[in-house]
Amino acid sequence: MAKPTGNYKRNSGWRRQSRGFLAAGGLIGSQMRTNAAKRAFVTEKLRVSWPEIVGAEIAAICVPVQLTLTRGPAGGILRLAVVGAMAPQIQMMVPTIRERVNTSLGSNTVGRIQLVHATAADLAHMPKPETDGPKPVPDVEIPNDFDETLSSISDGDLREALLTLTRNVLSRSN
């Protein structure tokens, strides 16, 4: 009779080999990292571009604190820190804020907005995005042939925009 190979024990038969129990997080770790990165991106984009999304007037009186994303058509929850006296004004603007945020971040990103009480000192300490205004145009020599081409453009704003674009492109190639 041929001798069995593998994990065969003479008296007990085949022995089961297993790796043991695995944590559920080990099975879906890569998917969770991907989803967490997407959520962090959306939250950071909201925080950084808050004044551009809702406008300077609204951004001056409320600040996003937390964005909880959920699955499904209901959308997530956006928590805004508001000074108590301004809460009724922001409450009336909630549909407008929700529409602007969903337009910027994607449809149904925010389904509900909660207002959280904050003092004026709290709003002053919360991190605000840096808006330094336009960056200075680098001082780069423009070739004569391009300068002659730009002088033929009659629209002054367009000529200035093209000149700025040319300087930026030439400064990066150096």
GUMAR-590773 format. One line per 5 residues: their letters; for each residue x, y, z of N, C-alpha, C. Coordinates in steps of 0.2 Angstrom, whole numbers, plus 2048, in hexadecimal, padded with zeros to 3 digits. Atoms other than C-alpha are relative to their C-alpha. Layout:
<pts>
A> X,Y,Z,X,Y,Z,X,Y,Z; ...
</pts>
This chain:
<pts>
MAKPT> 804,7FA,800,800,800,800,804,806,800; 7FC,7FA,800,806,811,7FC,800,804,806; 800,7FC,7FA,80B,81D,80A,7FD,807,7FE; 803,7FA,802,800,82C,80A,805,806,801; 7FC,7FA,7FF,808,83D,808,7FC,806,803
GNYKR> 804,7FA,7FE,803,84E,80F,7FF,800,807; 802,7FF,7F9,7FB,851,820,7FC,7FA,802; 804,806,7FE,7F5,83F,823,803,7FD,806; 7FD,803,7FA,7F7,838,835,7FD,7F9,800; 802,807,801,7F6,825,836,7F9,7FE,804
NSGWR> 806,802,7FC,7E8,824,844,7FA,805,7FF; 806,7FB,800,7DE,834,841,7FE,802,7F9; 802,7FE,807,7DD,836,82E,803,807,7FE; 7FE,7F9,802,7DF,847,826,7FF,805,805; 800,7FB,7FC,7E3,855,830,7FF,807,7FD
RQSRG> 801,7FA,803,7DC,866,82D,805,806,801; 7FB,7FB,800,7E8,874,829,7FC,807,7FF; 803,7FA,801,7E2,886,82C,805,806,803; 7FC,7FA,7FE,7E9,897,82F,7FD,803,807; 803,7FD,7FA,7DE,89B,83E,7FB,805,7FE
FLAAG> 805,7FB,801,7D2,8A9,83F,803,806,7FE; 7FD,7FA,802,7D5,8B9,836,7FB,806,802; 804,7FA,7FE,7CF,8CA,83C,7FD,803,7F9; 804,7FE,805,7C2,8D1,831,803,806,7FC; 7FC,7FA,803,7CD,8E1,82E,805,7FE,7FC
GLIGS> 7FB,803,805,7DA,8D6,826,7FE,7FE,7FA; 802,802,806,7CF,8D0,819,7FE,806,7FB; 803,7FB,804,7C8,8E1,814,805,807,801; 7FC,7FB,7FE,7D7,8EC,819,802,805,7FA; 7FE,7FC,806,7DC,8F2,807,7F9,804,7FE
QMRTN> 805,7FD,802,7CA,8F7,803,7FE,806,806; 801,7FA,7FB,7C8,901,814,805,805,7FF; 7FB,7FB,801,7D8,90A,811,7FE,805,7FA; 803,7FC,806,7D1,910,800,7FB,804,802; 806,7FC,7FE,7C1,915,807,802,806,805
AAKRA> 7FE,7FB,7FB,7C9,91E,815,804,806,7FD; 7FD,7FA,804,7D4,928,809,7FB,804,7FC; 805,7FC,803,7C5,92D,7FF,7FD,805,805; 804,7FC,7FC,7BC,933,80E,805,806,803; 7FC,7FA,7FD,7CB,93D,815,801,805,7FA
FVTEK> 7FF,7FB,805,7CD,945,804,7FA,804,7FF; 806,7FC,801,7BB,94B,803,800,805,806; 800,7FC,7FA,7BC,951,815,805,806,800; 7FB,7FB,801,7CC,95B,812,7FF,805,7FA; 802,7FB,805,7C6,962,802,7FB,805,802
LRVSW> 805,7FB,7FD,7B7,969,80B,803,805,804; 7FD,7FC,7FC,7C1,970,818,804,806,7FD; 7FB,7FB,803,7CE,979,80D,7FC,804,7FB; 804,7FC,805,7C1,97F,800,7FA,803,802; 807,7FE,7FD,7B3,984,80C,7FE,807,7FE
PEIVG> 803,7F9,802,7B3,997,808,7FE,800,7F8; 802,800,807,7B3,993,7F5,7F9,7FC,7FF; 806,804,801,7A5,986,7F7,7FA,804,802; 806,7FD,7FD,799,990,802,800,808,7FF; 7FF,7F8,801,79F,9A2,7FF,803,803,806
AEIAA> 7FD,7FD,7FA,7A8,9AE,80A,7FC,802,806; 804,7FE,7FB,799,9B4,813,7FE,7FA,805; 801,806,7FC,794,9A3,819,806,7FD,804; 7FA,803,7FD,7A5,99D,81C,803,804,806; 7FE,7FC,7FB,7A8,9AC,828,7FD,7FE,807
ICVPV> 804,801,7FA,79B,9A6,834,7FF,7F9,802; 800,807,7FE,79C,993,834,806,7FC,7FD; 7FA,804,802,7AA,986,832,7FE,7F9,800; 802,808,800,7A8,973,82D,805,7FD,806; 7FC,803,7FB,7AD,969,83C,801,7F8,7FE
QLTLT> 800,807,802,7A9,957,836,7FC,7FE,7FA; 804,803,805,7A3,94E,827,800,7F9,800; 801,807,800,79C,93D,829,7FD,7FD,7FA; 802,802,806,79A,934,819,7FC,7F9,801; 804,806,800,78D,926,817,7FE,7FD,7F9
RGPAG> 802,803,806,787,91A,80A,7F9,802,7FE; 807,800,801,777,91B,801,7FE,807,7FD; 803,7FA,803,76C,929,7FA,7FF,806,805; 801,7FB,7FA,76A,932,80B,806,805,800; 7FB,7FB,800,77B,93A,80A,803,800,808
GILRL> 7FC,800,7F9,787,93E,819,7FD,806,804; 802,7FB,7FB,786,94A,828,806,805,800; 7FB,7FB,7FF,790,95A,828,7FE,804,806; 801,7FC,7F9,792,963,839,804,806,7FF; 7FD,7FA,801,795,975,838,800,804,807
AVVGA> 7FF,7FD,7FA,79C,97F,847,7FD,808,7FF; 803,7FA,801,791,98F,849,800,804,806; 801,7FC,7FA,791,99D,855,7F8,801,802; 807,801,7FE,780,99C,85F,7FC,806,7FD; 804,7FB,802,77A,9AD,859,7FF,800,7F8
MAPQI> 800,800,808,77D,9A9,846,7FC,7F9,7FE; 803,807,802,775,997,847,7F9,801,7FD; 806,7FF,803,763,99D,842,801,802,7F8; 7FE,7FE,807,76B,9A5,832,803,7FB,7FC; 7FD,806,803,775,996,82E,7FB,7FB,7FF
QMMVP> 805,805,801,766,98B,831,7FB,801,7FA; 804,7FF,805,75C,994,824,804,7FF,7F9; 7FC,801,806,76B,992,818,802,7F9,7FF; 7FE,807,801,76D,97F,81A,7FF,7FD,7F9; 801,802,806,765,97B,80A,805,802,7FB
TIRER> 7FB,7FD,805,770,987,800,807,7FD,802; 7F9,803,7FE,780,980,80A,800,7F9,7FD; 800,807,802,77B,96E,806,800,7FF,7F9; 800,800,807,778,972,7F4,807,801,7FD; 7F9,7FE,802,789,97A,7F2,805,7FB,802
VNTSL> 7FC,805,7FF,792,96D,7FB,800,7FA,7FC; 801,806,805,78A,95F,7F1,802,801,7F9; 7FE,7FE,807,78E,969,7E1,808,7FF,800; 7F9,800,800,7A0,96A,7E6,803,7F9,801; 7FD,806,7FE,7A3,959,7EE,7FD,7FA,7FC
GSNTV> 804,805,803,797,94E,7E4,7F9,7FF,803; 807,800,7FE,784,94B,7E5,800,7FB,806; 801,804,7FA,77E,944,7F5,806,7FF,805; 7FB,801,7FB,78E,946,7FF,7FD,803,806; 803,7FE,7FA,784,950,80C,7F9,800,7FF
GRIQL> 808,800,800,772,94C,810,7FE,804,806; 802,7FD,7FA,771,954,821,806,805,803; 7FC,7FC,7FD,779,963,829,7FE,801,807; 801,7FF,7F9,77B,964,83C,804,807,802; 7FD,7FA,7FD,77F,975,845,803,7FE,807
VHATA> 7FD,802,7FA,78B,973,853,802,807,803; 7FF,7F9,7FD,78C,982,860,808,801,801; 7F9,7FF,7FF,79D,98A,860,800,808,802; 800,7F9,7FE,7A3,99A,868,805,804,7FB; 7FC,7FC,805,7AC,9A8,85E,807,7FE,801
ADLAH> 7F9,802,7FF,7BC,9A3,866,802,7F9,7FD; 7FF,807,803,7BA,991,860,801,801,7F9; 800,7FF,807,7B7,997,84E,807,803,7FE; 7F9,7FD,802,7C7,9A1,84F,805,7FB,801; 7FB,805,7FF,7D1,992,855,800,7FB,7FB
MPKPE> 800,805,804,7CB,987,848,804,801,7FA; 7FC,7FF,806,7D6,984,839,7FC,803,7FA; 804,7FD,806,7D1,98F,82A,805,7FF,7FA; 7FC,800,805,7D8,98D,819,804,806,7FE; 7FC,7FA,802,7E6,999,813,7FE,802,7FA
TDGPK> 801,7FD,806,7E0,9A5,806,804,806,800; 7FC,7FA,801,7EE,9B0,802,7FF,804,7FA; 802,7FC,806,7E7,9B6,7F2,805,7FD,7FA; 7FC,803,805,7F0,9B4,7E1,807,800,801; 7F8,800,7FF,802,9AF,7E0,803,805,7FC
PVPDV> 7FD,7FB,805,80E,9BB,7D9,803,7FD,7FA; 7FD,803,806,813,9B9,7C7,807,801,800; 7F8,800,800,825,9B4,7C5,802,805,7FA; 7FD,7FB,805,830,9C0,7BC,805,7FC,7FB; 7FC,805,805,836,9B6,7AC,800,804,7FA
EIPND> 7FF,7FD,806,83D,9BD,79C,7FB,7FC,7FB; 804,803,805,830,9BA,78E,803,801,7F9; 7FC,7FF,807,837,9B7,77C,7FC,805,7FC; 803,7FB,804,834,9C5,770,7FB,7FE,7FB; 806,802,805,82A,9BB,763,7FA,7FF,803
FDETL> 806,802,7FD,81E,9B6,770,7FD,807,802; 803,7FA,7FE,81C,9C8,776,7FD,804,7FB; 803,7FD,806,819,9CE,765,7F9,7FD,7FE; 806,803,801,80B,9C1,763,7FB,802,805; 805,7FD,7FA,803,9C7,774,7FE,807,7FE
SSISD> 802,7F9,801,803,9D9,76E,7FB,800,7FB; 806,800,805,7F7,9D4,760,7F9,7FF,803; 806,801,7FD,7EA,9CF,76C,7FD,806,803; 803,7FA,7FF,7DD,9DD,76E,7FD,800,808; 803,801,7F9,7D5,9D7,77F,805,800,805
GDLRE> 7FA,7FF,7FB,7E0,9DE,78D,800,7FA,805; 801,805,7FB,7D9,9D1,79A,803,7F9,7FD; 7FD,806,803,7DD,9C2,78E,807,801,7FF; 7F9,7FF,801,7EE,9C9,78A,804,7FF,807; 7FD,800,7F9,7F2,9CB,79D,800,7F9,802
ALLTL> 801,807,7FE,7EC,9B9,7A0,805,7FC,7FD; 7FB,804,804,7F7,9B2,792,807,801,802; 7F9,7FE,7FE,806,9BC,798,801,7FC,807; 7FF,803,7F9,804,9B5,7AA,801,7F8,7FF; 7FF,807,802,802,9A3,7A3,807,7FF,7FD
TRNVL> 7FA,801,803,811,9A5,799,806,801,805; 7FA,800,7FB,81C,9AB,7A7,800,7FA,805; 801,806,7FC,815,99D,7B2,803,7FA,7FD; 7FD,806,804,81A,990,7A5,807,800,7FF; 7F8,7FF,801,82B,997,7A2,803,800,806
SRSN> 7FC,801,7FA,82F,998,7B4,800,7F9,803; 800,807,7FE,82B,986,7B7,805,7FC,7FC; 7FB,804,805,836,980,7A8,807,802,802; 7F9,7FF,7FE,845,988,7B0,803,7FC,806
</pts>
